[in-house]
Amino acid sequence: MLTSKQRSYLKGLANNIDAVSHIGKEGISQAFLRQLRDTLETREIVKVNIQKSSILDTKEAANEVARLTNSEFVQAIGRKFVLYKKSYEDPKIELPK
């Protein structure tokens, strides 16, 4: 569970990154989840864009994807959301205490 200070720190980091994953009209597929897990292991923080063709609600989709990938929901703005998961192999982001 992230503290408010850690969440704020991650929001600042996410501000400078582009969305690397997209959820389309197919919704949350297994292929999408596999790709997102790999990206989270490599980058630790990921911004996801929900395309206009999708009928999913941003916050509901974010919470579901976070649950399915064992990651932490950071924020949702418009049709984008940010997830964080500490890398087991090579942690790059050091969260404030």
N, C-alpha and C positions, 0 to 999 in steps of 0.2 A: 504494500500500500504506500502510495506516495504522500508525502506531507505537502502542505500548501507552498512551502518554500521550494521544495524540489519541483513541484508542478510549475511554479512560476519560472524557475530556471530553465526547465525543458521548453516552455512556451517561447522563451527568448531564443533558444537554439532553433526551434522549429520555424521561427519567423523568417529565417534566411534560407530555408530549403524549399525545393519544388516538390510537388506531388510526384511520387514515383510509381504509385499503383492507382488503378482506376476500377471502380465497380460500375458495370454497365447494366443493361436490361436483364442480363442473366442472373444478376444478384451475386450473392456470396457463394462462389463455386469452390470445389476442392482444389482446382488448379490455381485459383487466386490465392487461397490460403497457403498452399505450398510455396508459392513465389513470395508471399508476404513473410512467411516464417524465415526463409532464406535471407531476405532483405533485412529483417529485424536482427538476425544473428550477425550480419555484416555491419550494418549501420547503427543499430540500437534505437534510433528514432526515425520514424517514417511518417510521411504525410500522404494521406489517401484522398482521392477526389471521387465523389459520387457523381457520375454523369447525369445529365438532364433526362436521359431516356430511362433511368432507373426510378422505380416507384418507392424506394426505401427512404425512411426517415434517417437523417444524418446521425442523430444521437443514438437511436436504436441500433442502427447498423454498426456504429463505432463500438458500442458496448458488446454486441454479439461477436464482432471480429476480435475484440480484445479477449473475450472469454475463450473463443476457439483457438487463439494463438498463445494463450497464457501471457498476455502482455498487459500493460497498464494504459488506460485511456488518459490522455493528457488534456485535450481540448477539442472542441468542434466549433467551426466558424463557417456559416453558410453551408456549402455542400462539401466541405473538406473537414477532415479530422486527423488528429495526430495520435500515434501510439508509441510507447516506449517499452523496450525489453532489454535488460542487461544481458550482454553477450557472455556466454560461458567460456568461450575460447579466448577471446581477446577484447576485454572491456576497454572502451575508448572514452566514455563519458563518465566523469566522476561527479556524482550528485552531492549537493551540499548536505550537511548533517541536519 
